[in-house]
Amino acid sequence: MGSASSTVVSDSQTGDKSKAASSNNGSFSKSTGTYKKYKELLNKGNIFEHYTRGELLGSGNMASVFRYTRKADGIQLAAKVVEKKTLTEVSEFTNELEILAACGGHKHILDLHDIYEDKDNFYLLTDLLEGGELFDRICDMGVYTEQIAKDLIIPILGALSHIHSKQVLHRDVKPENLLLMDTSDTASLKIADFGVAAWLPDLEKTGYPKCGTPEYLAPEMYGPRNCKYGKPVDVWALGCVMFIMLCGWHPFQVPENPHEQKSKIIQGDLMDLEEEDISDEAKDCIHKMLCVDPAERYTIDQLLEHPWLKSPKTEESKAAQHKSLSKTQVRLKKFLASRLRKVVLGIAFSNAVRSKSTIVQSITEEEERAR
């Protein structure tokens, strides 16, 4: 077995519109060119005429994150201030903003509210996510069951479906990027961090780069150079997340041996899953998401019709979905304690703006060292 995360709102449908940038975007499609470009999203005004800067929430080599309050209505947002002189690829940076704006308007996707720019900095204003990571919330629950896990997975599937409908791949679905708006029992769950997201129509011309977090990459992303991939990679990554949610450990993660981890992913060996004390329907759903062949892997639409996510077929299945997963919570705490924890700043992007080429290089170097 590998080491390895009160109920949140489980509405999987499109929710409130973004209050600023996203609300004016209309319909987005990279293939038809109807998505908003950076210059169209940029607010031409002076940010300090509209916002008041609050305390520093965090900082990195290239950016600082502050709490900003919108003067018009008192809404508090997270403002990431990025120094222009630290950026080597401004086009990649603005592309990320265009993707985030295009995917806005869904209740379970972090919204980009405003963008400002002056001679020294970019100012990115997003939802302020102060509820922490989803897995931390699960660990703190008094009672945790398959039913609760199911209620959490459904909105994530809905959000991914929305992202894919905008011709975008997220490419970094993982526990650290599933965040809560606040600490209330009814906090909305949000998918965050579009740092390595990509337009689907652009993948071919960019050579299908291997971007993302290695232990959540689908088998096809470990293929030869220019090996094609698409929407199924996000389903695979979410399958890993769901496995951890139900079992408390990562099925493929081998932090000390990247080569062995890669081998486990490519083989997709889930034999240990059969020993887990969860329902057969839950196990089958995981198998459908972690199918090595992307052509056979379930789509989001198929998953939403899966028996585990629909009403249980038998009384035994119904009882299983309401059985306490206290052992999973214990394992999950160990999983969270063992990994390198990210500081959650409540914004969609990494603590420092990352170059996609740097991420590709780091994965490639990791593979070379393992050979």
C-alpha positions as CSV (number, residue, x, y, z in Angstrom):
1,M,0.0,0.0,0.0
2,G,1.3,3.5,-0.8
3,S,1.3,6.4,1.6
4,A,-0.5,9.3,0.7
5,S,-6.9,13.8,1.6
6,S,-19.4,19.0,7.9
7,T,-20.5,18.7,4.2
8,V,-19.7,21.2,1.5
9,V,-22.1,22.3,-1.2
10,S,-22.5,19.5,-3.7
11,D,-24.3,21.3,-6.5
12,S,-22.6,20.3,-9.8
13,Q,-24.5,22.7,-12.0
14,T,-23.2,26.0,-13.3
15,G,-23.6,28.5,-10.5
16,D,-23.1,32.2,-9.8
17,K,-21.4,34.3,-12.5
18,S,-18.1,36.0,-11.7
19,K,-18.7,39.5,-10.4
20,A,-16.3,41.3,-12.8
21,A,-14.1,39.8,-15.5
22,S,-15.9,36.6,-16.1
23,S,-19.4,38.1,-16.2
24,N,-18.7,39.9,-19.5
25,N,-17.0,37.1,-21.3
26,G,-20.0,35.4,-23.0
27,S,-19.3,32.2,-24.9
28,F,-15.7,31.0,-25.3
29,S,-14.2,28.8,-27.9
30,K,-10.5,28.7,-28.7
31,S,-11.3,27.0,-32.0
32,T,-13.7,29.8,-33.1
33,G,-11.7,32.6,-31.6
34,T,-14.6,33.9,-29.6
35,Y,-12.8,33.8,-26.2
36,K,-11.6,37.1,-24.7
37,K,-8.0,38.1,-25.2
38,Y,-5.9,39.6,-22.4
39,K,-6.3,43.2,-23.6
40,E,-10.0,42.8,-23.6
41,L,-10.0,41.5,-20.0
42,L,-7.6,44.2,-18.7
43,N,-9.2,46.9,-16.6
44,K,-7.7,50.2,-17.9
45,G,-8.3,52.1,-14.6
46,N,-6.0,52.6,-11.6
47,I,-6.5,49.7,-9.2
48,F,-6.2,51.8,-6.1
49,E,-9.2,53.9,-7.2
50,H,-11.3,50.8,-6.9
51,Y,-9.6,48.6,-4.3
52,T,-8.1,49.0,-0.9
53,R,-5.0,46.8,-0.1
54,G,-5.1,44.8,3.0
55,E,-2.6,42.4,4.7
56,L,0.0,40.3,3.0
57,L,-1.2,36.7,2.7
58,G,2.0,35.3,1.2
59,S,4.9,35.9,-1.1
60,G,7.3,34.2,-3.5
61,N,10.2,35.0,-5.7
62,M,8.0,36.6,-8.4
63,A,4.8,37.5,-6.7
64,S,3.1,38.6,-3.5
65,V,-0.5,38.0,-2.5
66,F,-2.6,40.5,-0.6
67,R,-6.1,40.7,0.7
68,Y,-7.9,43.5,-1.4
69,T,-11.3,45.0,-0.6
70,R,-13.4,46.3,-3.5
71,K,-14.6,49.7,-2.5
72,A,-17.9,49.5,-4.4
73,D,-19.3,46.7,-2.4
74,G,-16.8,45.7,0.3
75,I,-16.1,42.3,-1.3
76,Q,-12.8,40.8,-0.3
77,L,-10.6,39.2,-2.9
78,A,-7.2,37.7,-3.3
79,A,-4.9,40.0,-5.3
80,K,-1.7,38.5,-6.7
81,V,0.8,41.2,-7.5
82,V,3.3,40.0,-10.1
83,E,6.4,42.0,-10.9
84,K,6.9,42.3,-14.7
85,K,10.6,42.1,-14.4
86,T,10.4,38.6,-13.1
87,L,8.6,37.2,-16.2
88,T,10.4,35.6,-19.1
89,E,7.4,34.5,-21.1
90,V,4.6,37.1,-20.7
91,S,2.6,35.4,-23.5
92,E,2.3,32.2,-21.5
93,F,1.3,34.2,-18.4
94,T,-1.5,36.1,-20.3
95,N,-2.6,32.8,-21.9
96,E,-3.2,31.4,-18.4
97,L,-5.4,34.4,-17.6
98,E,-7.4,34.0,-20.8
99,I,-8.0,30.4,-19.9
100,L,-9.1,31.2,-16.4
101,A,-11.4,33.9,-17.6
102,A,-12.9,31.6,-20.3
103,C,-13.6,28.9,-17.7
104,G,-15.2,31.4,-15.2
105,G,-18.9,31.5,-14.4
106,H,-19.2,28.1,-12.7
107,K,-19.9,27.7,-9.1
108,H,-17.1,25.2,-8.6
109,I,-14.3,26.9,-10.5
110,L,-12.3,29.8,-9.0
111,D,-13.3,33.1,-10.6
112,L,-11.0,35.7,-12.0
113,H,-12.7,39.0,-11.0
114,D,-10.4,41.7,-12.3
115,I,-7.0,42.4,-14.0
116,Y,-5.0,45.5,-13.7
117,E,-1.6,46.5,-15.0
118,D,0.8,49.4,-14.4
119,K,4.4,49.9,-15.5
120,D,5.8,47.6,-12.8
121,N,3.2,45.0,-12.0
122,F,0.3,42.8,-13.0
123,Y,-2.6,42.7,-10.5
124,L,-4.8,39.6,-10.6
125,L,-7.9,39.6,-8.4
126,T,-9.6,36.2,-7.8
127,D,-11.9,34.6,-5.2
128,L,-10.4,34.6,-1.8
129,L,-10.5,31.0,-0.7
130,E,-10.1,30.8,3.0
131,G,-11.5,27.4,3.7
132,G,-8.4,25.4,3.1
133,E,-8.0,22.1,1.2
134,L,-10.8,19.7,0.7
135,F,-8.8,16.8,2.1
136,D,-8.1,18.7,5.4
137,R,-11.9,19.2,5.7
138,I,-12.5,15.5,5.2
139,C,-10.0,14.6,8.0
140,D,-11.8,17.0,10.3
141,M,-15.2,15.5,9.7
142,G,-16.8,13.7,12.6
143,V,-18.4,11.1,10.3
144,Y,-17.2,10.5,6.8
145,T,-18.8,8.1,4.4
146,E,-18.9,7.0,0.7
147,Q,-22.1,9.1,0.3
148,I,-20.2,12.2,1.4
149,A,-17.3,11.4,-0.9
150,K,-19.8,11.0,-3.7
151,D,-21.4,14.3,-2.9
152,L,-17.9,15.9,-3.3
153,I,-16.9,14.2,-6.5
154,I,-20.1,15.1,-8.4
155,P,-19.4,18.9,-8.3
156,I,-15.8,18.4,-9.4
157,L,-17.0,16.3,-12.4
158,G,-19.4,19.1,-13.2
159,A,-16.6,21.7,-13.1
160,L,-14.4,19.6,-15.3
161,S,-17.2,19.1,-17.8
162,H,-17.5,22.9,-17.9
163,I,-13.8,23.4,-18.4
164,H,-13.7,20.8,-21.2
165,S,-16.7,22.5,-22.8
166,K,-14.5,25.6,-23.2
167,Q,-11.9,23.5,-25.1
168,V,-9.5,23.6,-22.1
169,L,-7.6,20.9,-20.3
170,H,-6.8,21.6,-16.7
171,R,-3.8,19.1,-16.6
172,D,-3.2,19.5,-12.8
173,V,-6.2,18.0,-11.0
174,K,-5.0,17.1,-7.6
175,P,-5.9,17.5,-3.9
176,E,-4.0,20.7,-3.4
177,N,-6.1,22.3,-6.2
178,L,-9.5,21.5,-4.6
179,L,-10.1,24.3,-2.2
180,L,-13.0,25.7,-0.2
181,M,-14.3,29.2,-0.2
182,D,-14.6,29.5,3.6
183,T,-14.7,27.5,6.8
184,S,-18.5,27.1,7.0
185,D,-20.2,23.7,6.6
186,T,-21.8,24.8,3.4
187,A,-18.6,26.2,1.8
188,S,-18.4,26.0,-2.0
189,L,-15.7,23.7,-3.4
190,K,-13.6,25.2,-6.1
191,I,-11.1,23.9,-8.7
192,A,-8.1,26.2,-8.6
193,D,-4.6,26.7,-10.2
194,F,-4.8,26.9,-14.0
195,G,-1.0,27.3,-14.2
196,V,-0.5,24.4,-16.7
197,A,-4.0,24.4,-18.3
198,A,-4.0,24.4,-22.1
199,W,-6.4,25.0,-25.0
200,L,-7.2,21.7,-26.5
201,P,-6.8,22.9,-30.1
202,D,-3.2,24.1,-29.3
203,L,-1.9,20.8,-28.0
204,E,-0.9,19.4,-31.4
205,K,1.1,22.4,-32.5
206,T,2.9,22.5,-29.1
207,G,3.8,18.8,-29.3
208,Y,1.6,17.6,-26.5
209,P,3.9,18.7,-23.7
210,K,4.2,16.6,-20.5
211,C,2.8,19.1,-18.0
212,G,1.4,18.5,-14.6
213,T,2.3,16.8,-11.3
214,P,4.0,13.4,-12.1
215,E,2.0,11.2,-9.7
216,Y,-1.3,12.4,-11.2
217,L,-0.2,12.1,-14.9
218,A,-2.1,9.6,-17.0
219,P,-0.2,6.8,-18.7
220,E,-0.5,8.4,-22.1
221,M,1.3,11.4,-20.8
222,Y,4.3,9.2,-20.2
223,G,4.4,8.1,-23.8
224,P,7.0,9.1,-26.4
225,R,7.5,12.7,-27.5
226,N,4.4,14.1,-29.3
227,C,2.3,11.3,-27.9
228,K,-1.3,12.6,-28.2
229,Y,-3.6,13.1,-25.2
230,G,-6.8,14.9,-24.4
231,K,-9.7,15.1,-22.0
232,P,-9.2,11.6,-20.5
233,V,-6.0,12.8,-18.7
234,D,-8.2,15.0,-16.4
235,V,-10.4,12.0,-15.7
236,W,-7.4,9.9,-14.7
237,A,-6.1,12.6,-12.3
238,L,-9.5,12.8,-10.7
239,G,-9.6,9.0,-10.5
240,C,-6.4,9.2,-8.4
241,V,-8.0,11.9,-6.2
242,M,-11.1,9.7,-5.7
243,F,-9.0,6.7,-4.9
244,I,-7.3,8.7,-2.1
245,M,-10.6,10.1,-0.9
246,L,-12.0,6.5,-0.4
247,C,-8.9,4.6,0.6
248,G,-6.6,7.2,2.1
249,W,-3.5,6.5,0.0
250,H,-2.3,7.2,-3.5
251,P,-2.4,4.1,-5.8
252,F,0.8,4.9,-7.8
253,Q,2.8,7.4,-5.8
254,V,6.4,6.4,-5.0
255,P,8.1,9.7,-4.0
256,E,11.6,8.2,-3.5
257,N,11.6,6.4,-6.9
258,P,10.2,8.3,-9.9
259,H,11.1,5.4,-12.3
260,E,9.0,2.9,-10.2
261,Q,6.2,5.5,-9.9
262,K,6.2,5.9,-13.7
263,S,6.1,2.1,-14.2
264,K,3.2,1.7,-11.7
265,I,1.2,4.4,-13.6
266,I,1.8,2.9,-17.0
267,Q,0.8,-0.6,-15.8
268,G,-2.2,0.8,-13.9
269,D,-2.0,-1.9,-11.3
270,L,-5.0,-1.7,-9.0
271,M,-4.8,-5.1,-7.3
272,D,-4.6,-3.7,-3.8
273,L,-7.9,-1.9,-4.4
274,E,-9.7,-5.2,-4.0
275,E,-8.6,-5.4,-0.4
276,E,-10.1,-2.0,0.5
277,D,-13.3,-2.0,2.7
278,I,-15.4,0.1,0.3
279,S,-18.3,-0.9,-1.9
280,D,-17.9,-2.9,-5.1
281,E,-19.6,0.0,-7.0
282,A,-17.0,2.5,-5.7
283,K,-14.2,0.1,-6.8
284,D,-15.7,-0.3,-10.2
285,C,-16.0,3.5,-10.6
286,I,-12.3,3.9,-9.7
287,H,-11.4,1.2,-12.3
288,K,-13.4,3.0,-15.0
289,M,-11.5,6.2,-14.2
290,L,-8.1,4.6,-13.9
291,C,-8.3,2.6,-17.1
292,V,-4.9,2.6,-18.8
293,D,-6.4,2.8,-22.3
294,P,-7.7,6.4,-22.7
295,A,-10.1,5.2,-25.4
296,E,-11.7,2.8,-22.8
297,R,-11.5,5.2,-19.8
298,Y,-15.0,6.5,-18.9
299,T,-15.9,10.0,-20.0
300,I,-17.4,12.5,-17.5
301,D,-20.9,11.9,-19.0
302,Q,-20.5,8.1,-18.5
303,L,-19.2,8.6,-14.9
304,L,-22.2,10.7,-14.0
305,E,-24.4,7.7,-15.0
306,H,-22.3,5.2,-13.1
307,P,-24.3,3.2,-10.5
308,W,-22.0,4.5,-7.7
309,L,-22.8,8.1,-8.5
310,K,-26.5,7.4,-9.1
311,S,-28.8,5.7,-6.7
312,P,-27.5,2.4,-5.2
313,K,-29.0,-0.6,-6.8
314,T,-29.2,-2.8,-3.7
315,E,-29.8,-2.5,0.0
316,E,-26.3,-3.8,0.5
317,S,-24.8,-1.0,-1.7
318,K,-26.9,1.6,0.0
319,A,-25.7,0.5,3.4
320,A,-22.1,0.5,2.2
321,Q,-22.4,4.1,1.1
322,H,-23.4,5.1,4.6
323,K,-20.7,3.1,6.5
324,S,-18.1,5.2,8.4
325,L,-14.8,5.5,6.7
326,S,-12.9,6.3,9.9
327,K,-9.9,4.2,8.8
328,T,-9.7,6.2,5.6
329,Q,-9.6,9.4,7.6
330,V,-6.7,8.1,9.7
331,R,-4.8,7.1,6.5
332,L,-5.6,10.4,4.9
333,K,-4.1,12.3,7.8
334,K,-0.9,10.3,7.3
335,F,-1.0,11.0,3.5
336,L,-1.3,14.7,4.1
337,A,1.4,14.8,6.7
338,S,3.9,12.9,4.5
339,R,3.7,15.0,1.4
340,L,5.3,18.4,0.8
341,R,2.5,20.8,1.8
342,K,1.8,23.8,-0.3
343,V,0.8,27.1,1.4
344,V,-2.7,27.7,0.3
345,L,-3.0,31.4,-0.6
346,G,-6.6,31.2,-1.8
347,I,-5.9,32.0,-5.5
348,A,-5.9,30.1,-8.7
349,F,-2.2,30.2,-9.4
350,S,0.9,28.8,-7.8
351,N,2.8,30.8,-5.1
352,A,5.2,31.9,-7.8
353,V,4.3,32.3,-11.5
354,R,5.6,29.2,-13.2
355,S,6.9,28.8,-16.8
356,K,5.3,25.8,-18.5
357,S,8.6,25.0,-20.1
358,T,10.2,24.8,-16.7
359,I,7.6,22.2,-15.6
360,V,8.1,20.1,-18.7
361,Q,11.9,20.3,-18.2
362,S,11.6,19.2,-14.5
363,I,9.5,16.1,-15.4
364,T,12.0,15.2,-18.2
365,E,15.0,15.6,-15.9
366,E,13.3,13.4,-13.3
367,E,12.8,10.7,-15.9
368,E,16.4,10.9,-17.1
369,R,17.7,10.6,-13.5
370,A,15.6,7.5,-13.1
371,R,17.0,5.7,-16.1
